[in-house]
Amino acid sequence: MRRKISNTEEANQYYSIINKLIDNYIDEWKIKPSKLRNYFKRGGRAFKSFLEKNGLSDIDNIEVVFNDIIDDRQALEFDGVLKFESFSTEIEDYTSLGLSNPDFEYEKILADYYHTSIGHISVYDKENHIFRVKDFGVTRTSLILSKEDIEKIKKDIRSSIKKKILDLKTTVSLGEEISIPLKISQIYSGKQINYFLENKIDSSILVKYIHAAFPNNNFTLKGELNGYLIFE
């Protein structure tokens, strides 16, 4: 006798069960969601075996739940909700990058980069690592970041995006009679989101972030020296 998903509570329970099973499968086999979709083809032998092994094959519309979760995972992997532009409003009001105060090494790097002396380098905005470089009558405003600063900013970006993702809501329909409201946080954990974001925040995102965080300066990346990035 086949079982039916008769209400929202039951549907949420099955979403939770399958979500955990897929998590375990991904962790055990170190497989990407896109590859998982190819393996668990709808109606295929592996798909049916998975449902049978976990006592789910006699539930009507269970394949809808399974495929929704796989589709969501695949969408995350392929940037479906990870486009930086979707979160640009998050940094419009930033006045500080939240970095620790720069030490003397920052000034030395700037002096070497601009081929000038330390005496021509002065701190303009300590919290954001912004300096003034004066040489031959020209004054430049430069922002400089160490490797540690870059990792800290990337971590902050991931945290901001993760919160945005976990607050996202959607609705999943199981036939005409059942409509289930879901939050991403019911499907993915913060740890999973961090995993997906790990390699998404690259140098191009960092440059956009710095540019958007200081609209009055229009900082763009000018160069790199000894692991430090220099913006002007």
C-alpha positions as a Markdown table, in Angstrom:
| # | Residue | x | y | z |
|---|---|---|---|---|
| 1 | Met | 0.0 | 0.0 | 0.0 |
| 2 | Arg | 1.4 | 3.4 | -1.0 |
| 3 | Arg | 1.7 | 6.3 | 1.4 |
| 4 | Lys | 0.7 | 9.8 | 0.6 |
| 5 | Ile | 2.1 | 13.2 | 1.8 |
| 6 | Ser | -1.2 | 14.6 | 3.1 |
| 7 | Asn | -0.1 | 17.8 | 4.8 |
| 8 | Thr | 2.6 | 20.4 | 5.1 |
| 9 | Glu | 4.0 | 18.9 | 8.3 |
| 10 | Glu | 4.6 | 15.5 | 6.7 |
| 11 | Ala | 6.1 | 17.2 | 3.6 |
| 12 | Asn | 8.5 | 19.1 | 5.8 |
| 13 | Gln | 9.5 | 15.9 | 7.5 |
| 14 | Tyr | 10.3 | 14.2 | 4.2 |
| 15 | Tyr | 12.3 | 17.2 | 3.0 |
| 16 | Ser | 14.3 | 17.0 | 6.2 |
| 17 | Ile | 14.9 | 13.3 | 5.9 |
| 18 | Ile | 16.0 | 13.4 | 2.2 |
| 19 | Asn | 18.1 | 16.5 | 2.9 |
| 20 | Lys | 20.1 | 14.6 | 5.5 |
| 21 | Leu | 20.4 | 11.6 | 3.3 |
| 22 | Ile | 21.8 | 13.7 | 0.5 |
| 23 | Asp | 24.2 | 15.4 | 2.9 |
| 24 | Asn | 25.5 | 12.1 | 4.0 |
| 25 | Tyr | 25.9 | 10.9 | 0.4 |
| 26 | Ile | 27.8 | 14.1 | -0.6 |
| 27 | Asp | 30.0 | 13.9 | 2.4 |
| 28 | Glu | 30.8 | 10.2 | 2.0 |
| 29 | Trp | 31.5 | 10.3 | -1.7 |
| 30 | Lys | 32.8 | 13.8 | -2.0 |
| 31 | Ile | 30.5 | 14.4 | -5.0 |
| 32 | Lys | 29.2 | 17.7 | -6.4 |
| 33 | Pro | 25.4 | 18.3 | -6.7 |
| 34 | Ser | 25.8 | 18.6 | -10.5 |
| 35 | Lys | 27.3 | 15.1 | -10.6 |
| 36 | Leu | 24.7 | 13.8 | -8.2 |
| 37 | Arg | 22.0 | 14.9 | -10.6 |
| 38 | Asn | 23.6 | 12.8 | -13.4 |
| 39 | Tyr | 23.9 | 9.8 | -11.1 |
| 40 | Phe | 20.3 | 10.0 | -9.8 |
| 41 | Lys | 18.5 | 10.4 | -13.1 |
| 42 | Arg | 14.8 | 10.6 | -12.6 |
| 43 | Gly | 13.3 | 7.1 | -12.8 |
| 44 | Gly | 16.8 | 5.6 | -13.2 |
| 45 | Arg | 18.1 | 2.5 | -11.4 |
| 46 | Ala | 20.2 | 4.4 | -8.9 |
| 47 | Phe | 17.4 | 6.7 | -8.1 |
| 48 | Lys | 15.0 | 3.9 | -7.4 |
| 49 | Ser | 17.6 | 2.0 | -5.4 |
| 50 | Phe | 18.2 | 5.0 | -3.2 |
| 51 | Leu | 14.5 | 5.4 | -2.4 |
| 52 | Glu | 14.1 | 1.7 | -1.7 |
| 53 | Lys | 17.2 | 1.5 | 0.5 |
| 54 | Asn | 15.9 | 4.3 | 2.6 |
| 55 | Gly | 12.3 | 3.1 | 2.8 |
| 56 | Leu | 10.9 | 5.9 | 0.7 |
| 57 | Ser | 9.9 | 4.1 | -2.5 |
| 58 | Asp | 6.2 | 3.7 | -1.5 |
| 59 | Ile | 5.5 | 7.4 | -1.0 |
| 60 | Asp | 3.6 | 9.2 | -3.6 |
| 61 | Asn | 5.4 | 12.3 | -5.0 |
| 62 | Ile | 8.5 | 11.6 | -3.0 |
| 63 | Glu | 10.5 | 12.0 | -6.3 |
| 64 | Val | 9.3 | 15.6 | -6.3 |
| 65 | Val | 10.8 | 16.3 | -2.9 |
| 66 | Phe | 14.0 | 14.5 | -3.9 |
| 67 | Asn | 14.4 | 16.4 | -7.2 |
| 68 | Asp | 13.6 | 19.7 | -5.6 |
| 69 | Ile | 16.4 | 19.3 | -3.1 |
| 70 | Ile | 18.9 | 18.2 | -5.8 |
| 71 | Asp | 17.8 | 21.1 | -8.0 |
| 72 | Asp | 18.3 | 23.6 | -5.2 |
| 73 | Arg | 21.8 | 22.2 | -4.4 |
| 74 | Gln | 22.7 | 22.4 | -8.1 |
| 75 | Ala | 21.4 | 26.0 | -8.3 |
| 76 | Leu | 23.6 | 27.0 | -5.5 |
| 77 | Glu | 26.6 | 25.3 | -7.1 |
| 78 | Phe | 26.0 | 27.1 | -10.4 |
| 79 | Asp | 25.7 | 30.6 | -8.8 |
| 80 | Gly | 21.9 | 30.6 | -8.9 |
| 81 | Val | 21.8 | 32.7 | -5.8 |
| 82 | Leu | 25.4 | 33.6 | -5.4 |
| 83 | Lys | 25.8 | 36.4 | -7.9 |
| 84 | Phe | 27.6 | 39.3 | -6.2 |
| 85 | Glu | 25.3 | 41.9 | -7.7 |
| 86 | Ser | 22.4 | 40.5 | -5.8 |
| 87 | Phe | 24.0 | 41.5 | -2.6 |
| 88 | Ser | 25.5 | 44.9 | -3.6 |
| 89 | Thr | 23.1 | 46.8 | -1.5 |
| 90 | Glu | 24.5 | 45.1 | 1.6 |
| 91 | Ile | 27.6 | 47.3 | 1.4 |
| 92 | Glu | 26.3 | 50.6 | 0.3 |
| 93 | Asp | 26.4 | 52.1 | 3.8 |
| 94 | Tyr | 29.7 | 50.6 | 4.9 |
| 95 | Thr | 32.0 | 53.1 | 6.4 |
| 96 | Ser | 34.7 | 50.7 | 7.7 |
| 97 | Leu | 36.2 | 47.4 | 6.6 |
| 98 | Gly | 36.6 | 46.4 | 10.2 |
| 99 | Leu | 40.4 | 45.8 | 9.9 |
| 100 | Ser | 43.0 | 46.0 | 12.5 |
| 101 | Asn | 45.3 | 49.0 | 12.5 |
| 102 | Pro | 48.1 | 48.8 | 9.9 |
| 103 | Asp | 51.7 | 48.5 | 11.1 |
| 104 | Phe | 54.8 | 50.1 | 9.7 |
| 105 | Glu | 55.1 | 47.3 | 7.0 |
| 106 | Tyr | 52.2 | 48.8 | 5.1 |
| 107 | Glu | 54.0 | 52.1 | 4.7 |
| 108 | Lys | 57.2 | 50.3 | 3.6 |
| 109 | Ile | 55.3 | 48.4 | 1.0 |
| 110 | Leu | 53.7 | 51.6 | -0.4 |
| 111 | Ala | 57.1 | 53.3 | -0.5 |
| 112 | Asp | 58.6 | 50.4 | -2.4 |
| 113 | Tyr | 55.6 | 50.2 | -4.8 |
| 114 | Tyr | 55.6 | 54.0 | -5.6 |
| 115 | His | 59.4 | 54.2 | -5.5 |
| 116 | Thr | 59.5 | 56.9 | -2.9 |
| 117 | Ser | 60.6 | 57.4 | 0.7 |
| 118 | Ile | 58.7 | 56.5 | 3.9 |
| 119 | Gly | 58.6 | 60.2 | 4.6 |
| 120 | His | 56.2 | 60.7 | 1.7 |
| 121 | Ile | 53.7 | 58.2 | 3.1 |
| 122 | Ser | 51.1 | 59.3 | 5.7 |
| 123 | Val | 48.0 | 57.6 | 7.2 |
| 124 | Tyr | 44.8 | 59.1 | 6.0 |
| 125 | Asp | 42.2 | 56.6 | 7.3 |
| 126 | Lys | 43.7 | 54.0 | 9.7 |
| 127 | Glu | 40.6 | 51.9 | 10.1 |
| 128 | Asn | 40.4 | 51.3 | 6.3 |
| 129 | His | 44.1 | 51.2 | 5.6 |
| 130 | Ile | 43.9 | 54.3 | 3.4 |
| 131 | Phe | 47.1 | 56.3 | 3.0 |
| 132 | Arg | 48.2 | 59.5 | 1.2 |
| 133 | Val | 51.3 | 59.2 | -1.0 |
| 134 | Lys | 53.0 | 62.5 | -1.9 |
| 135 | Asp | 55.8 | 62.7 | -4.4 |
| 136 | Phe | 56.9 | 65.2 | -7.0 |
| 137 | Gly | 53.9 | 67.4 | -6.3 |
| 138 | Val | 51.4 | 64.6 | -6.9 |
| 139 | Thr | 49.2 | 63.3 | -4.1 |
| 140 | Arg | 47.7 | 59.8 | -4.4 |
| 141 | Thr | 45.1 | 58.2 | -2.1 |
| 142 | Ser | 45.9 | 54.5 | -1.8 |
| 143 | Leu | 44.2 | 51.7 | 0.0 |
| 144 | Ile | 46.4 | 48.7 | 0.9 |
| 145 | Leu | 45.5 | 45.2 | 2.0 |
| 146 | Ser | 47.6 | 42.4 | 3.3 |
| 147 | Lys | 46.8 | 38.7 | 2.8 |
| 148 | Glu | 45.3 | 38.6 | 6.3 |
| 149 | Asp | 43.2 | 41.6 | 5.5 |
| 150 | Ile | 41.9 | 40.0 | 2.3 |
| 151 | Glu | 40.9 | 36.8 | 4.1 |
| 152 | Lys | 39.1 | 38.8 | 6.7 |
| 153 | Ile | 37.2 | 40.8 | 4.1 |
| 154 | Lys | 36.3 | 37.6 | 2.2 |
| 155 | Lys | 35.1 | 36.0 | 5.4 |
| 156 | Asp | 32.9 | 39.1 | 6.0 |
| 157 | Ile | 31.5 | 38.9 | 2.5 |
| 158 | Arg | 30.7 | 35.2 | 2.9 |
| 159 | Ser | 29.0 | 35.9 | 6.2 |
| 160 | Ser | 26.8 | 38.7 | 4.7 |
| 161 | Ile | 25.9 | 36.5 | 1.7 |
| 162 | Lys | 25.2 | 33.5 | 3.9 |
| 163 | Lys | 22.7 | 35.5 | 6.0 |
| 164 | Lys | 21.0 | 36.7 | 2.9 |
| 165 | Ile | 20.7 | 33.2 | 1.5 |
| 166 | Leu | 19.5 | 31.7 | 4.7 |
| 167 | Asp | 16.7 | 34.3 | 4.8 |
| 168 | Leu | 15.5 | 33.4 | 1.3 |
| 169 | Lys | 12.0 | 31.9 | 1.0 |
| 170 | Thr | 10.4 | 29.9 | -1.7 |
| 171 | Thr | 7.2 | 27.8 | -2.3 |
| 172 | Val | 7.2 | 24.2 | -3.5 |
| 173 | Ser | 4.1 | 22.6 | -4.9 |
| 174 | Leu | 3.3 | 18.9 | -4.7 |
| 175 | Gly | 0.5 | 18.6 | -7.2 |
| 176 | Glu | -2.4 | 21.0 | -7.1 |
| 177 | Glu | -3.5 | 20.6 | -3.5 |
| 178 | Ile | -0.3 | 21.0 | -1.5 |
| 179 | Ser | 1.8 | 24.1 | -1.5 |
| 180 | Ile | 4.7 | 24.2 | 1.0 |
| 181 | Pro | 6.4 | 27.4 | 2.0 |
| 182 | Leu | 10.1 | 26.8 | 2.7 |
| 183 | Lys | 13.1 | 28.8 | 3.8 |
| 184 | Ile | 16.6 | 28.0 | 2.6 |
| 185 | Ser | 17.6 | 27.6 | 6.2 |
| 186 | Gln | 15.3 | 24.6 | 6.4 |
| 187 | Ile | 17.2 | 22.9 | 3.6 |
| 188 | Tyr | 20.8 | 24.1 | 4.1 |
| 189 | Ser | 22.9 | 24.7 | 7.1 |
| 190 | Gly | 25.3 | 27.6 | 7.6 |
| 191 | Lys | 28.1 | 25.2 | 7.2 |
| 192 | Gln | 26.8 | 24.0 | 3.8 |
| 193 | Ile | 26.5 | 27.6 | 2.6 |
| 194 | Asn | 30.0 | 28.3 | 3.6 |
| 195 | Tyr | 31.2 | 25.3 | 1.7 |
| 196 | Phe | 29.4 | 26.5 | -1.5 |
| 197 | Leu | 30.8 | 30.1 | -1.0 |
| 198 | Glu | 34.4 | 29.0 | -0.2 |
| 199 | Asn | 35.6 | 29.4 | -3.8 |
| 200 | Lys | 33.0 | 31.9 | -5.0 |
| 201 | Ile | 34.6 | 35.0 | -3.4 |
| 202 | Asp | 37.5 | 35.5 | -5.8 |
| 203 | Ser | 39.7 | 38.6 | -6.5 |
| 204 | Ser | 37.1 | 40.0 | -8.9 |
| 205 | Ile | 34.5 | 40.0 | -6.2 |
| 206 | Leu | 36.9 | 41.6 | -3.8 |
| 207 | Val | 37.7 | 44.4 | -6.2 |
| 208 | Lys | 34.0 | 45.1 | -6.7 |
| 209 | Tyr | 33.5 | 45.1 | -3.0 |
| 210 | Ile | 36.2 | 47.6 | -2.3 |
| 211 | His | 34.9 | 49.8 | -5.2 |
| 212 | Ala | 31.3 | 49.7 | -3.8 |
| 213 | Ala | 32.4 | 50.2 | -0.2 |
| 214 | Phe | 34.1 | 53.6 | -1.0 |
| 215 | Pro | 32.0 | 55.2 | -3.8 |
| 216 | Asn | 33.6 | 58.6 | -3.2 |
| 217 | Asn | 37.1 | 57.2 | -3.9 |
| 218 | Asn | 36.2 | 54.9 | -6.8 |
| 219 | Phe | 39.1 | 52.6 | -5.8 |
| 220 | Thr | 40.3 | 50.2 | -8.4 |
| 221 | Leu | 43.1 | 47.7 | -8.1 |
| 222 | Lys | 46.4 | 49.1 | -9.2 |
| 223 | Gly | 48.9 | 46.4 | -8.4 |
| 224 | Glu | 50.4 | 43.8 | -6.0 |
| 225 | Leu | 53.6 | 43.7 | -4.1 |
| 226 | Asn | 54.8 | 40.9 | -1.7 |
| 227 | Gly | 51.2 | 39.7 | -1.2 |
| 228 | Tyr | 49.8 | 43.1 | -0.6 |
| 229 | Leu | 47.0 | 44.5 | -2.9 |
| 230 | Ile | 47.2 | 48.2 | -3.6 |
| 231 | Phe | 44.1 | 50.2 | -4.7 |
| 232 | Glu | 44.0 | 53.8 | -6.0 |
